[in-house]
Amino acid sequence: MDFRAALLDQTREFGELIRSADPSTPVPTCPDWTLKHLFRHVGRGNRWAAQIIAERRMSALDPREVREGKPPDDPDGAIDWLNQGAQLVVDAVERAGAATRVWTFRGSRPAGWWIRRRLHEVTVHHADAVLALGADFNPSPELAADAISEWVELMAGPGAQSALDRGRSIHMHATDDGLGPTGEWTIVHDEDGLWWSHNHSKADTALRGSAGDLLLAITRRRTAADSGIEVFGDTAVWDAWLERTGF
């Protein structure tokens, strides 16, 4: 997947969806937010990441210090502001070099890390907007599967808190055609610590559904039951994972 192109595409789609909607529409999956809040959050978040990269920061940037962190009042100017923010991330990585290490909330990482992170931040908030408007979220299976992988990396990778009790495991299987191993995820907490792989494996809890539905479930946008996902085994393990893996 071309993460740079995907970030720009997802940002444009997100912006066009909100452009045609009432900005005061509540966003149930982000309590107390409206589409206007969601729009500003995504747009400022991209500029925040771009500034971290451009300044080669090794410490956090206060969101209040983001340059041009608020959109213009006119709708067309606001959409331009949103799309420019995504382009700023791409451009900042290009100038700094994808391998240049910068600050992230998971410790120092290569600057290119931010492009994939921002892509899937936009992807999930695009889902928030779609659900707020009563529509169906239909990302490509490839995009949804990579968003799941990126989320699992954040929650089960180095520097993450333990989201599973020791001795417990979770397996997810996407039913979409063509994903192959990238459509399976096994998360394990054993004597080696918390880790994950794309292996097919038995687990305490197993979930089976489309990649899009699994993404909504793992990011707590919709329950597995509401999405029609099949859940097998000890559901308490899945419930505990969800409780421990929110930003």
N, C-alpha and C positions, 0 to 999 in steps of 0.2 A: 504493500500500500504506500502511496505517495502521501506522507503525512502533511507535507506543506500544502499541497493542492487540496487535500481533504479538509484542512483547517479553514482555508479560504472558502471552500464550497459550503461547509456546514455553517459558517458564520453568515454567509449570504442568505442561505435558506432560513436560518433562524431570524434574521432581520426582516426578511420579506414576510414571514409569517406574522410577526408582531406588527409590522407596518399596517397590515390590513385589519388589525384587531383593536378593540377598545383597550387602551393602555391601563385602565382601572380594573380590568378583569382580574379577580383573585387567582392565585396559583396555589391550589390545595397541597401540592407536593412540596411547596416551600412556604410553610405557614407564615402568615402576616405579610406576605409579598404579593404585589400585583405584577402584571406583565411589564409595567414601567420599571419596577425595582429589578426584575429579572434582566431586562435589557441593559440597564446601567451596570449591573453586577458583571455580566459577561463582557461588556465593552471595556469597562475599567480594568477587569482582570487581565485582559490581553495586553493592555497598555502597561499594567503593573509588571507583568512578566517581561515584556519587551524592554522596559527600563532597567530591570535587574540584569538582563543580558547585556544591554548596551553599555551599562556602567561597570560590567564585570564584577558585580557586587558579590561579596562573600558574607553578607549579613542581610537580614530581612529589610524590606522597604515598607515604610508606613504607607498604607493605601491613600492616606490623605496627602501624601507627597507625590502622587502620580501626576505627571504632566498631562494637562488637558484631560483630566479624569472625569469630567462631566460632559455629556453630549449637548449639542446645541438644542435650542427649543424647537426649531422647525423640523418637521418629520424627515424631509429629504437630507438635511444636514446631519441629523442624528444617524441615519442609515449610513451615510458616508463615514461618519466618525466611527461607527461600529466596524465597518469593513476595513477602514484604514488601520484600526487597532490590530486586527489579525495580520495584516500585511507588515506592520511594524515588528511583530514577533518573528516572522520569516526573515525580514531584512536584518534584524539584529543578530540572529543566529548566523546568517550569511557573512556579516561583517566580522563578528567575533570569532567565528569558527565553531563548528558543531561540537568539537572535542574540548573547547575551552571550558574549564570548570567554573561554575557560578553557584550562588546560594539557591537552595530549594528547601521546602519544608521537610524534606527527607534527607537533609545534609547536602554537602557539596556534590554536584552532578555535572556531567557535560551539558553545555548550553542547549544542544539539540534535544535534550530530554523535555524541555519546555514545550516544544512544538506538539509532541504527542500528548502531553498532559493537557495543554490548552484545547487541542482537538476534542478530547473526550470530555473535558469540562463543558464545551459548547454542545457536544452531542447529547449529554444528559440534560442540560438545561433546555435544549431544543425539545427533548421529550417532555419536560415540565410544561413548556408552552403548548405543545400539542395536546397534552392531557387536560390542561386548563381550558382549552377551547373545545373539548369534547370530541376530539378527532382520534384517529388511530396512529400510533407511532410505528412506522414501517421503515426502519433503517436497512441498509443492505446487510446481509448476514456477515460479510467480511468486516464491515465497520463495527457492527454490534459485538462480534466475537473479539475483535481487538480491544474494544472498550472494556469488555469483561476481563481480558488478560491484563490490561493496564491497571484496572481496579484491584485485581487479585495481587498483582505485583506490589502495589502500594500497601495493601493491607496485610500481606503475608511475607513481604520481602525484608531485606535488612533495614533496621531502624524502626520497624513497625512493632507495635505492641501485640502481644499474643491474643489472637482473636478466637483461638480454639483451646480448650483444655487439653492437657497432655493425654495422648492415647486416642484422641478423636480425629475424625476425618470426614471430608465432604467431597462428593463427586458431582460434577455437572456435565450434562451431555446435550449439545445443541443438535436439533433434528434437521437442520437445513442441509440441503444437498451441497456437496462440494467443499465443505470446510475441512474435512479430514481431521488430523490430530489437533488442529487449531480450534476445533469445536468441542474439545473436551478439556476439563480442568479437574485436577485432583489436588486437594489441600489437606495436608497432614501435619499433625503435631506429634512427633515421636522423640526418641532419645537424641536425635540430631537437631531438634528444635522445630520451628514452624517453617514449612517449605511447601512448594507447589510445583506441579508439572502438568504437561499435556497428556500424561499417560491415562489409558483406560484402566480403571481399578475399582474394586469393590470398596465401599466406604460405609461409615455409620449412617450417613444420610446421602441420598442420591436424588438429583433433580433432572428432569428430562423435558425439554421444550425448545421452542425456537430461540435463536440467539438474541433476538430483540426482546422477547419476553423474559429470558434469563437476565438480560441486562437491567430491565426494569425491576426485577425482583432483587437482584444483588445490590442495587443502589437504593433500594427501599422506596421506589416510586410506585410500585404496585405489588400486592402480595402474590405469592406463587399461586394460591387458590384462585384469585381474581383473574390471573392470566391463563388459567387452565394448564399450568405446569404440573406434571406428574411428580409427586414427592414420595420417596420410598425410605423406609427405615426410621431412625430416631429423629423426629422433627425438632426435638429440643436442641439438638446440635446446630441445626440451621438457624433456629430462633436466637441462640446465643451468639452465633456469628454476626447476625444482623444487628444485634444490640451493641456489639463491640466495634463495629466497623463504620461508624458515621464520621464525617468530617466535623 
